[in-house]
Each structure stands twice: as C-alpha cells, then as structure tokens.
Amino acid sequence: MHNSELKVKRYALESYGCQMNMADSELVDGILKDIGLKKTENLDDADAIFVNTCAIRENAEKKIHSRLGNFHKLKKKNHI
C-alpha cells in the first residue's frame, strides 16, 4: 500500500465532569493530532472513541454509563 492510499485514522473525544477533565481532554486532543490522527464529531466516522469522565461527580458518571451503551450499539452496527 502506498502512502497516498493510507487512510487517516479518525477519533472522537468526549469529556464529562469538572474543568480539570476538560483541560486533560485538550491535552489528549493535542497529542492525538500531533501523531497524525484527525478529530471527528461524527461517531460513525471514528476509528476510536476516547471518553474522559470524573467518578467524583455522580451526574458525569451516570452519563458515561449511558454513553457506553450507545458506543456498544455503534460498535455492533459498524462490525468492529
């Protein structure tokens, strides 16, 4: 496979919880971009989904459990 034929891997990044999580997610976002990945907001286009949450804030933890169920359905749909 030639370099021109390589598909750029895409990722989605979601953050829940406190401001510290948002700052950490910005760092992760920068690292992923630096290694050549491309960010997407469309989960169907993502090769990987990164989720950053806070277990201290109960609401954030509840949200993430719901999101994990959605990700499982997406994985089945996309046969990953």
C-alpha positions as CSV (number, residue, x, y, z in Angstrom):
1,M,0.0,0.0,0.0
2,H,1.4,3.4,-1.0
3,N,1.4,6.3,1.5
4,S,-1.2,8.1,-0.7
5,E,-3.5,5.1,-0.1
6,L,-3.3,5.1,3.7
7,K,-6.5,6.3,5.4
8,V,-6.0,8.8,8.1
9,K,-7.4,7.4,11.3
10,R,-10.1,9.5,13.0
11,Y,-11.1,9.8,16.6
12,A,-13.8,11.3,18.7
13,L,-13.3,12.7,22.1
14,E,-15.9,13.4,24.8
15,S,-15.4,15.0,28.2
16,Y,-17.7,14.9,31.2
17,G,-17.3,16.3,34.6
18,C,-15.0,19.0,36.0
19,Q,-12.8,21.7,34.4
20,M,-9.8,19.5,35.1
21,N,-11.2,16.9,32.8
22,M,-11.8,19.5,30.1
23,A,-8.1,20.6,30.4
24,D,-6.9,17.0,30.3
25,S,-9.0,16.3,27.2
26,E,-7.5,19.3,25.5
27,L,-4.0,17.8,26.1
28,V,-5.1,14.4,24.8
29,D,-6.6,16.1,21.7
30,G,-3.3,17.8,21.0
31,I,-1.4,14.6,21.4
32,L,-3.7,12.7,19.0
33,K,-3.4,15.5,16.4
34,D,0.4,15.6,16.8
35,I,0.6,11.9,15.9
36,G,-1.4,12.4,12.8
37,L,-5.0,11.5,13.7
38,K,-7.9,13.6,12.7
39,K,-10.7,14.6,15.0
40,T,-14.3,14.0,14.0
41,E,-17.6,14.9,15.7
42,N,-19.4,12.1,13.9
43,L,-19.0,8.9,15.9
44,D,-19.8,6.8,12.9
45,D,-16.6,8.1,11.3
46,A,-14.4,7.5,14.3
47,D,-11.9,4.6,14.4
48,A,-11.5,5.2,18.1
49,I,-13.6,7.0,20.7
50,F,-12.0,8.5,23.8
51,V,-14.1,9.3,26.8
52,N,-12.8,11.3,29.8
53,T,-15.0,11.5,32.8
54,C,-14.9,12.1,36.5
55,A,-16.1,9.5,39.0
56,I,-16.4,12.1,41.8
57,R,-19.3,13.9,40.1
58,E,-22.2,11.5,40.1
59,N,-24.0,13.0,37.2
60,A,-21.0,12.7,34.9
61,E,-20.6,9.0,35.9
62,K,-24.3,8.3,35.1
63,K,-23.9,10.0,31.7
64,I,-20.9,7.9,30.8
65,H,-22.6,4.6,31.6
66,S,-25.4,5.6,29.2
67,R,-22.9,6.6,26.6
68,L,-21.1,3.3,26.9
69,G,-24.3,1.5,26.0
70,N,-24.6,3.8,22.9
71,F,-21.0,3.0,21.9
72,H,-21.7,-0.7,22.2
73,K,-24.6,-0.4,19.7
74,L,-22.4,1.7,17.4
75,K,-19.6,-1.0,17.5
76,K,-22.1,-3.7,16.6
77,K,-23.5,-1.6,13.8
78,N,-20.1,-1.0,12.4
79,H,-18.9,-4.6,12.9
80,I,-15.9,-3.5,14.9
